[in-house]
Amino acid sequence: MPYFLERLAGSPYASSFPSWLSVTWTFVGLVSLACATWAAQEVIPATRIIFPLVSNTLLITFLAILPRLPLPPGALFAVVLTNGALQAVSGSWFKIAVAALASVFGPDAIAAFMTGSALVAVGVSLLKLATVYTSLRSEYPGVFTLDLISTIHLATLSGSPSDTDTVTSTVIYFSVSASLVGSGIVAYAYLYPKIPHDVRKERPQPEDDHSDTESVPTEVDYLLGRVSTPTPISSASIWIVARKNAYYNFSVFYVFVVTLAVFPAITTSILSVNSPDESILFNPLIFSALHFLNFNFADLVGRALASSKPISSTSNTRLLLYSLARTAFIPLFLLCNIQHKPKFGSLVDGSSKPFFNSDIAYMLILFAFGLTNGHASTLVLMAAPSKVMNPGLELYESKTAARIAQFCLVGGLVVGSATSFGLRAIQCRCNPFLDQ
């Protein structure tokens, strides 16, 4: 994000780029997710998982090449949004397939799926921080140097140090990201034989005559069709399941409305209250990378805590109230050190200090924001398709419930991204779509 903002500097889209990217990504993702939900099958073909992984690997590889292309700001803006839209399409089909597959194995598998997603985000944030840190080290003599990244970085330097440093760090970042996404193909190939035949569109293996016929059927047994259910699986209605899980669906929807309303569109404009000359940590690029790492780590912790029953209620009413309570974070962020162009004016006197005139206070607010995001969303996605946690649901409706919850999640991302334009207009009293 910092690299693209730098490339777009001086164009009409410089300040509003995060909001444009978020709303494009999430809107296209929502439409694609709707198509994927309606076209979902009880069996999950391998192509529904492999093809999106291949597509996103190629798209991210293109982003690694993009810094070397001399595109004008307008063309760069269009290319990045198009790339993001294509990633959103393939990602939506991938998400539906994986969510349905995880729901087969119950709440613990869904929690592992959510935690794994957050772990990847933390890894990407660490990579971004390392590459930015290395690119800025020449401006801060005496700082610790990351030897591995520095070696790769120095091997590719040519031309103006400052410009080339940023380009090189961006190339490294997207190259490693593409490798990580591509590794998902290898991981799925390894796990594929372990997926039940009932789920992966294969003829089931003959059952062992000596199997324990007296064992009590589990939730997984019902979901895999090993035990007959009162109603055929094909009769699960999207509308009936959506009504049954209305509280859960709205909860996960609103969690991400609040999250995307301020992150990253508003939070990327919050800078350190200290001068960048004092420390490399206060440099805007480093501070932005730290803020992404802080949020993603807190999100990971929140998702991991969802497995702790004493602090993780799965009541639909409590989760709804939990989701609504997160609205309080919006004004808290608006009271931090948000930067704006002087010509636009501001809601507060430019010479006055922000209400939260402390980087520590801001980072603590951001940590709590990420923690509650991961915790609340994981609890909803665990409970919504589970007969154990959600007694009103029939066992044969589990996969449908998981898909609807994912659809509502992306719907929240879309509405939250659109809301970020409004919050930006309130904050800067300007045209939120262009720097005018």
N, C-alpha and C positions, 0 to 999 in steps of 0.2 A: 504493500500500500504506500509507504513513504516514497518508494522509487517512482511509482506512477504519478503521485502528487507532484513530485519534483519535475517530471517530464511535462506535466500539464500546466506548470506555473506560467501565468500570464494569459492563459486561455479562459474563456467564459465558464469552463467546467472545473476549474481548479479546486475550489472549496466544496463544491457539491458532488464531486466524483464519488466519494464513499456512499452517499445516499443513492446516486444513480446506479452504482454497481449492486448495492444491496437490493434495490427494488426490482432491477432487471433479473437478477439471479433468482430471487424468491418468487416473482410473478411467473416466470417461465417454469420454474420448478413446480409451482402449484398446479399449473395447467398440465404439465407432464405427469405429475403425481396423480391427478384426477384420472387421466387416461390409463395410467398403470394400475390404479385401484379398480377401475371398471373392467379392465382386461385381465385382472388377476386370476390365476388358476389354483386349484387345490394342490396340484403338483407344481414344482418349481424347477423348470428347465435350467440346465447349467448356463445356457446362453444368456439368461436374464441377469446373471452375475458376471460372467466372463466378459461379455461384450462391453458393458459400461466401464469395467476396469481398463480394458484396452483403449477405449475411446478417451477416457480421462488421462491416461498415461500419455497419449499422443498430444492432447490439447495442452497439458502442462509442459511437455517438451517444447511445444511451439512458444510458450511464454518464456522459456529459457533462451530461445533464439531471438525473441522480440527486441531485447535491449540493443542488439547489434544492428537492427534495421532503422535507418534514418527517417522515421515517419514524423510528419507534422502533428501537433497536438490534437487536432480534430480527427485525423485518421487513427491515431493511437487510441483515442477515446472510443471510437466505433469498434476497432478491432478487439480491444480488451472486453468491452461489453458483449460483443458477439461470442468471444471465446467463453466468457462466463455463462452466457445463455446456453451454449452447447454443453458445457459441463453440468449445468443444472438439469438438462434433459436426461443425460445418461445417469447422473447421480440419483434422480428420482426413481427411475426404473430399478436401479441397484438397491436403493433404500427399501422399496416395497418388498423386493424379493428377500432381502436379508432379514427384514423385520418379521415377515411371515415365517421364515425358516426358524428364527430364534423363538417365536411364539410357540412353536411345536414342542420345545423343550421346557417351557414354563418360565416363571418370573426370573429365576436365577440366570437363565440364558440371556434374557432381555437385559438384565442388569450388567452382565458381562459384555454384551454388545454395546451398550451405552458407555460403559467405562472404557472399553477399548477405543471407541471413537474419540473420547476426550483425551486419552493417552496419546493418540496420534497428533491431536491439536497441540498438546504440550510439546511434543517432539519438534513439530514444525516451528513453534514459537521460539524454542531454544536455538534452532538452526538459524532463524532470522536474526535473533539477538547476536549470535556469534558472528554472522557475516557482517552485520552493521558495525559491530564493535571493532572488527578487524579493519573495515574500510575507513574508520575514523581514528585509528590509533596514531597516525602520523600527526594529527592535530593536537594530540595530548601526549607529549613526551613523558616517558617514564611509566606509562600504563602497562599492565600485564598483557602479553601477546599470546594469542592462541596459536601454538606452533603449527598444528596440522592445517588449519584453515589459512593461516598466514602463508604457509608454503605454497598451497594451491593458488592463493590469491596473488602472490608475488610472481608466480610463474606465468601469469596471464596479463600482467600490467604492460601498458603501452600508452603513450600520449599523456594527456593532462592527468595528474595523479588524482585529483579530487573527483573529476567526472568518471574516470576509468575505475576508480575504487568502487563507486556506487554501482556501476554497470556490472563489474565482476562479482560483487557480492550478490546482486540480483540473479545473475546467471547461475552461480553456485546454489543459491537457494532453490530456484525452480528445478534445477537438474537433480538435486537430491530428492526434492518432493516428488518428481516424476518417478524416480527409482523406488521410492517408498510405495507409491500407488501401484506401480508395476509388480512389486513383491506380493501384492494381494492376490495376483493371478497364481503365483506359485503356492501361496498358502491355501487357496481354495482347491487347487489340484491335489494337495496333500490331504485336505479334509473331506474331499468329495466321497471317497469310498466309505467314510464313516457315517454319511447321511443315510437315514432309513430309506429303503427302497420305495416305501409308500409315498415319500415326499418328492423323490427325484425322478419320477416318471420312469420307473423301471419295474419289471415284473418281480414281485417279491420272491425271496428264496423259500424253499420248502421249510416248514417248521419242524423243529426237532420233536420226535415222538415222545422223548423223555423229558420234555420241558415241564416245568411246574405249573400244572393247570389249576392248582388251588390258590395261586398267588392272587392277592387283591389287586384289581386293575387301578392304575394310577391315572393322573390327568393326562400324561403323555400317551398312555395306551389308548385312551378315548380319542385324543387328537389325531393319532396315527391310524385310526380305524381298526385297531386290534380288537376292540370291544364295541359291540353295537351300541348305538345311541338312540334315544327315543325318537329323534327326528333325523331324516337324511341330511348329510352335510350340505348337499346342493341347495337345500331350502333356506339357508341362512340369508336373510334379507338385509341389505345395507341400511335401509331406512329404519327397520325395527331395531337393529343393533345400535345405530346412531342415537336413537331415542333412549334406549336403555342406558347408554353411556354418556348422556348429555352433559352431566357435571364433569366427568373425566375429560371429555372432548373439549369443553370450553376451558377447563383448567389449563391443559397443555397449550391450547390456542393462545390464551392470555399471557402465559409465562413468556412466550416468545414475542408477543406484541410488545411487552415492556422491554424485553432484552434488545430487540432490533430497533426500538425507537431511539435508543441512546448509544448502543454499541454496534458498530464502531463509528457511526456518523458523527455523534456528538463527542464521544470520548477521545477520538483522535485529534480533536481541536483543543483538548485540555493539555496545557504545557506545565512544566515544572515552575514553581514559584521562585526557584533559584536561578541564578545566571548560568548559562552554559559554560562560561569561562571558569567557573569554580570547579567543575568536575565533568568528566565524560558522561556520567550518569544523568546529568541535567541537559545534555544535548537533546534537541527535539527528536532526532531519529532514534537514539537509544531509549529515551523516555517513552516513545511510542511503542517500541519493541518490548520494553519492560511491562507496559500496560497490557499488551496482548498476552504475554507470558503469565502475568498475574491473574488475569481473567480465566485463561484456559486451565491453569493449575487449580484455581478455586473451583472451577466447573468439574474437574476431575475428582477433587476431594468430595464435592457434593454428590456426585454419582456413586462414588464408592460408599459413602455414608448411607445411601438408600438401602443397603443390605442390612443395616443395623436396625432391628425392629424397635428397640426402646425409643428411638427418635424419628421413626419413620411410619407415621400413620398412613393407612391406605384408604381411609374413609373418604368417599367422594365429596362430602360436604366440607370436611377439613381441608382437603386438597384445593377445593375451590377458594376457600377463604385465604389459604396460603398463597395461592396465585394472585388474588386480588391485592393482598398486602404488599406485594412487590412494587406496586405503583409508587410507593413512597420514595423509591430510588430516583425517579425522574427529577423531582425538584432538588434532590441532594446533588446530583451531577451538575445541574444548572447553576449551583452555588459554588462550584469549583472554579479553577483558573482557566476558563474558556477564553480562547483568543479569537478575535474577529478583525476584519479590516476596518481601520479607523473611519473610512468614509461612510460606512454603514451606520455608525453609531452603535449604541448598546443599551440594554435595559438598565445598566448601572453606569455611573460615572467612570470613564476610562482611567482616571487617576486614582480611584479608590481600590482598596485591596479586596480580593474575593472573600466571601464569608468563610470558606475553608482555605485559609492561607497556609496550607501545609501539604507537602507531598505525601507524608505519612498518612494523614487523614484521608486524602483522596485515594491512596492505594488500599486503605482498609475498607473504604466504602466500595471500591471496585471488587475487592476480594469477597465481601459479603454478597455483592451482586452476583458474581460468578458462582459462589457456593450455593445460593438459593436457586439459581437457574438450573444447575445440574441436579440438585437434590429433588426439587419439585417435579421437573420434567421426567426424571427417571422413575419416581414413584408412580406417576400417572401411567407411564408406558408399561410399567410392571403390573399394575393393578387392573387396567382397562381390559386386557384379554384373558385375565386369570379367573377361573371359576372359584378358586380358593379365596382370593382377595376380593372378588366381585361376585357375590352369590347370585345376583340377579341375572347373570349371564349363563347361557347354555354352553356346554362344552363344545358343541359343533360350531358355535359362533366365534370361537377364539381368534382364528386367523382373520376373519372379517373385522373384528374389533381392533386388532393390531393395525390393520391397514387404514381404518378410519382414523385412529389416533395419530398415525403418521401424517395423514392428509391434513388433519387439524393443526398439527405442529407446523407444517409448511405454510398453511393458511395464516397462522400467527406471524410467521416470518415476513410474509407479504405485507400484511397490515402494519406490522411494526416498522418495516422499511419505509412505507408510505408516510407513516406518522413522523418519521425522522425529519422529513422535509418541513412539516409544520413546526416541530420543535426548533429546528434551525432558524426558521423565519421569526419565531418568538425571541430567540436568543440574540439574533443579529439585526432584527428589524430590516430585513432585506428580501430580495427575490431569492427564495431558497433553491431555485432550479439553475440559476445563472449568477455569476458574480456581478450583479448589476443593482 
